[in-house]
Amino acid sequence: MKGLFKSKPRTPADVVRQTRDLLLYTQRGSTSDSRESKREEKVLELRKNIRELKSILYGNSESEPVAEACAQLTQEFFKENTLRLLILCLPKLNLEARKDATQVVANLQRQQVHSRLIASDYLEANMDLMDILAEGYEDTDMALHYGAMLRECIRHQIVARYVLESKHMKKFFDYIQLPNFDIAADAAATFKELLTRHKSTVAEFLSKNYGWFFAEYNSKLLESANYITRRQAIKLLGDILLDRSNSATMTRYVSSRDNLRILMNLLRESSKSIQIEAFHVFKLFAANQNKPPDIISILVANKSKLIRLFADFKTDKEDEEFEADKAQVVKEIASLEPVESRDNP
């Protein structure tokens, strides 16, 4: 008889609702229920549900994801606080469930419902969730999961602006240097995303926060004792300054003798990759047609050393553009004269 009353298959919305109930149960903790076995059962059910959510969004070995099912799931997910519950309960899940949950959150940031990214609307009303995700870098167990979620959430410009303008931005300079290599690398990836994805927002942030931001960037990253930190930092600096949106920041940066001193030290590094990346920033100092007198003085004082350095400067592969840039930089430096002789005919 049992076979006659098969249960109706669950809709994507049903899976979300049941997941929400299980998350609420998990959040309440074991104090409300003395039966540990029941609790284990519920946690197991929660893990299965999260796996099913992932399967609906990504498809599986047997089928591709169905757009209508994804839209239903997304709509129900952001109708109530399922995302908040999932983020708060993540530490209580095992590693596999955390990975699945992270992939679910990542996918939901891209799902459109009636041509709208409803995740963006939800996050705009729940920005404090970004505080939890950003501070996750301080928790070794949660850092990589929360970091991956944070990177997906800052795909939304409004979220990126919130993080850029928050107290967390200063903490990234420390997160990037954490002793755990994987966490430091993840923090560096998020930092790069924040500073390159949304051009207008980044330009505004750098303009408003130029002073403290580059003081931290120079001292903690470009002058770090850690080779990988220096290499990543000089590469990212080049990406930032060479972006047209940041032309005002670039002009300001290449007018500073302190910045030039740091770049010239990086040009002398034993690492070829750091030297090459440093050159891409140094060439902006050389190309500046309105060099301040103290910049000219430094370049003139080091003229012969720089020309000698660039004579042996080569990339591993032939690169015509690099050679042309180098020739132009050498020409600019060679033509410089001491500031005094310019003023005295």
C-alpha positions in Angstrom: 0.0 0.0 0.0 2.9 2.3 0.8 3.8 2.7 -2.9 0.4 4.2 -3.7 1.0 7.2 -1.6 4.3 8.4 -3.0 5.3 11.8 -1.6 5.2 14.6 -4.1 8.7 15.7 -5.3 9.9 18.9 -3.6 10.0 22.1 -5.6 13.1 24.3 -5.4 11.1 26.7 -3.2 10.3 23.7 -0.8 14.0 22.8 -0.6 14.8 26.4 0.4 12.0 26.6 3.0 13.1 23.3 4.6 16.7 24.5 4.6 15.6 27.7 6.3 13.8 25.7 9.0 16.8 23.4 9.5 19.1 26.5 9.7 16.9 28.0 12.4 17.0 24.7 14.3 20.8 24.6 14.0 21.2 28.2 15.1 19.2 27.6 18.3 21.9 25.2 19.4 21.8 22.0 21.4 20.6 23.6 24.6 17.0 23.7 23.4 17.0 20.0 22.7 18.6 17.4 25.0 18.3 14.7 22.3 21.7 14.7 20.7 20.7 12.0 18.2 17.8 14.2 16.9 20.2 17.1 16.5 22.6 15.0 14.5 19.8 13.8 12.3 18.8 17.4 11.6 22.3 18.5 10.8 22.6 15.6 8.4 19.4 16.6 6.7 20.6 20.2 6.5 23.8 19.0 4.7 21.7 17.0 2.2 19.5 20.0 1.5 22.5 22.3 0.9 23.9 19.7 -1.5 20.5 19.6 -3.3 20.4 23.5 -3.6 23.9 23.3 -5.2 22.7 20.5 -7.5 19.7 22.7 -8.7 21.9 25.7 -9.3 24.8 24.0 -11.0 23.2 20.8 -12.4 24.8 17.4 -11.9 26.4 14.6 -13.9 23.0 13.7 -15.3 21.4 17.1 -16.1 22.1 20.8 -16.7 20.6 23.4 -14.4 17.0 24.4 -15.3 16.5 28.2 -15.5 13.0 28.1 -14.1 14.1 26.0 -11.1 17.1 28.3 -10.5 14.8 31.4 -10.6 12.3 29.8 -8.1 15.1 28.8 -5.8 16.7 32.3 -5.9 13.4 34.1 -5.3 12.6 32.0 -2.2 16.2 32.2 -0.9 16.1 36.0 -0.8 12.4 36.3 0.3 13.5 35.8 3.9 16.8 35.7 5.8 18.1 32.4 4.4 21.4 33.9 3.4 21.9 35.5 6.8 21.1 32.1 8.5 23.4 30.2 6.2 26.3 32.6 6.9 25.7 32.5 10.7 25.4 28.7 10.8 28.4 28.0 8.5 30.8 27.4 11.4 28.5 24.6 12.7 28.7 22.7 9.4 31.3 20.2 8.4 33.9 21.0 5.7 32.0 19.5 2.8 28.8 21.3 3.7 30.7 24.6 4.1 32.2 24.1 0.6 28.7 23.4 -0.9 27.2 26.4 0.9 30.0 28.6 -0.4 29.2 27.5 -3.9 25.5 28.1 -3.4 26.1 31.7 -2.2 28.5 32.3 -5.1 26.0 31.1 -7.7 23.1 33.1 -6.2 25.0 36.4 -6.8 24.7 35.8 -10.5 21.1 34.5 -10.7 18.6 36.9 -12.3 14.9 36.9 -11.5 12.8 38.9 -14.0 16.1 40.4 -15.3 17.1 41.6 -11.8 20.0 40.5 -9.7 17.9 40.2 -6.5 20.9 39.2 -4.4 22.1 42.8 -4.9 18.8 44.2 -3.5 18.9 41.9 -0.5 22.5 42.7 0.3 21.8 46.4 0.0 19.4 46.0 2.9 21.7 43.7 4.8 25.2 45.2 4.5 26.2 44.1 8.0 26.6 40.6 6.5 29.7 42.0 4.7 31.1 42.8 8.2 30.8 39.1 9.1 32.4 37.9 5.9 35.3 40.4 6.0 36.1 39.7 9.6 36.1 36.0 8.7 39.8 36.4 7.7 40.5 36.4 11.4 39.1 32.9 11.8 41.4 30.3 10.4 38.6 27.7 9.9 36.2 30.1 8.2 38.5 32.5 6.3 38.5 30.7 2.9 34.8 30.1 2.9 33.8 33.6 4.0 36.5 35.1 1.7 35.1 33.3 -1.3 31.6 34.5 -0.5 32.8 38.1 0.0 34.5 38.1 -3.4 31.3 37.0 -5.1 29.2 39.6 -3.2 31.5 42.5 -4.3 30.5 41.7 -7.8 27.7 44.1 -6.9 29.0 47.7 -7.1 27.0 48.8 -4.1 28.5 46.1 -1.9 32.0 46.8 -3.1 31.5 50.5 -2.2 30.4 49.6 1.2 33.5 47.4 1.8 35.9 50.0 0.4 34.5 52.7 2.7 34.4 50.4 5.8 36.9 49.9 8.6 37.7 46.5 7.0 39.7 48.1 4.2 42.6 49.0 6.6 42.6 45.5 8.0 43.3 44.0 4.5 46.9 45.2 4.7 47.3 42.9 7.7 45.2 40.0 6.3 47.5 39.9 3.2 50.4 39.3 5.5 48.9 36.6 7.7 51.3 33.7 8.3 48.8 31.2 6.8 49.7 31.3 3.1 46.3 30.2 1.8 44.4 32.8 3.8 46.9 35.5 3.0 46.6 34.7 -0.8 42.8 34.7 -0.5 42.8 38.1 1.2 45.1 39.4 -1.5 42.7 38.1 -4.2 39.7 39.9 -2.5 41.8 43.1 -2.1 42.7 43.0 -5.8 39.0 42.5 -6.7 38.0 45.5 -4.5 40.5 47.7 -6.2 40.0 46.7 -9.9 36.4 45.6 -10.5 34.3 48.7 -10.3 36.3 51.5 -12.0 34.3 54.6 -11.0 33.9 53.4 -7.4 37.6 52.6 -7.1 38.6 56.0 -8.6 36.4 57.8 -6.0 37.8 55.7 -3.1 41.4 56.4 -4.1 40.8 60.1 -4.5 39.1 60.4 -1.1 41.5 58.1 0.8 44.8 58.7 -1.1 46.9 59.7 2.0 46.3 56.8 4.4 45.8 54.2 1.6 49.2 54.7 -0.1 51.0 55.2 3.2 49.8 51.8 4.2 50.4 50.3 0.7 54.0 51.5 0.6 55.0 50.6 4.1 53.1 47.3 4.6 53.1 45.9 1.1 55.8 47.4 -1.2 58.3 47.4 1.6 57.2 44.1 3.1 59.9 41.7 4.1 57.9 39.0 2.3 58.8 38.5 -1.3 55.4 37.3 -2.5 53.7 40.3 -0.8 56.1 42.7 -2.6 55.6 40.9 -5.9 51.8 40.9 -5.7 51.7 44.5 -4.5 53.9 46.0 -7.2 51.9 44.1 -9.9 48.6 45.4 -8.5 50.0 48.9 -8.1 50.8 48.9 -11.9 47.2 47.7 -12.7 45.7 50.5 -10.6 47.9 53.3 -11.8 47.8 52.3 -15.5 44.0 52.2 -15.4 42.7 55.4 -17.1 39.9 55.8 -14.5 42.7 56.4 -11.9 44.6 59.0 -13.9 44.2 61.7 -11.2 45.6 59.2 -8.6 48.4 58.2 -10.9 49.5 61.9 -11.4 49.6 62.4 -7.7 51.5 59.2 -7.1 54.3 59.9 -9.6 54.8 63.4 -8.1 56.1 62.0 -4.8 59.8 61.5 -4.1 59.1 58.9 -1.4 57.2 56.8 -3.9 60.0 57.2 -6.4 62.6 56.1 -3.8 60.5 52.9 -3.1 60.2 52.2 -6.9 63.9 52.6 -7.5 64.6 50.1 -4.7 62.3 47.6 -6.3 64.1 48.1 -9.6 67.2 46.8 -7.9 65.6 43.6 -6.5 67.2 40.3 -7.4 63.8 39.0 -8.6 63.3 39.6 -12.3 59.5 39.5 -12.0 59.5 42.3 -9.3 62.0 44.3 -11.4 59.8 44.1 -14.5 56.6 45.0 -12.6 58.5 47.9 -10.9 59.6 49.1 -14.3 56.0 49.4 -15.5 55.3 51.8 -12.6 58.7 53.6 -12.8 58.1 54.5 -16.5 55.1 56.6 -15.3 57.5 58.7 -13.2 59.8 59.1 -16.3 56.9 59.9 -18.7 55.4 62.6 -16.4 55.8 65.8 -18.4 55.3 67.9 -15.2 57.9 66.4 -13.0 58.4 68.2 -9.7 61.9 69.6 -9.2 62.7 67.0 -6.4 61.8 64.1 -8.8 64.0 65.6 -11.5 66.9 65.9 -9.0 66.7 62.3 -7.9 66.5 61.1 -11.5 69.5 63.3 -12.6 71.5 62.2 -9.6 70.9 58.5 -10.5 71.0 59.0 -14.3 74.1 56.9 -15.1 73.1 54.1 -12.7 69.6 53.9 -14.2 70.8 53.9 -17.8 73.3 51.2 -16.9 70.5 49.2 -15.2 68.2 49.4 -18.2 70.9 48.4 -20.6 70.8 44.9 -19.1 67.1 44.9 -18.5 65.4 42.1 -20.5 62.2 40.1 -20.3 62.3 36.3 -20.5 60.5 36.4 -23.8 60.9 38.9 -26.6 58.6 41.8 -26.0 58.6 44.6 -28.5 56.3 46.8 -26.4 58.5 46.4 -23.4 61.7 47.3 -25.4 59.9 50.4 -26.9 58.9 51.5 -23.4 62.4 50.9 -22.1 64.0 52.9 -25.0 61.6 55.8 -24.3 62.4 55.8 -20.5 66.1 55.8 -21.2 65.6 58.7 -23.7 63.6 60.7 -21.1 66.2 60.1 -18.3 69.2 60.9 -20.6 67.7 64.2 -21.6 67.1 65.4 -18.0 69.3 68.2 -16.8 69.9 69.5 -13.2 67.1 71.8 -12.2 69.5 74.8 -11.6 70.9 74.7 -15.2 67.4 74.8 -16.6 66.8 78.0 -14.8 70.2 79.5 -15.8 70.7 80.0 -19.5 
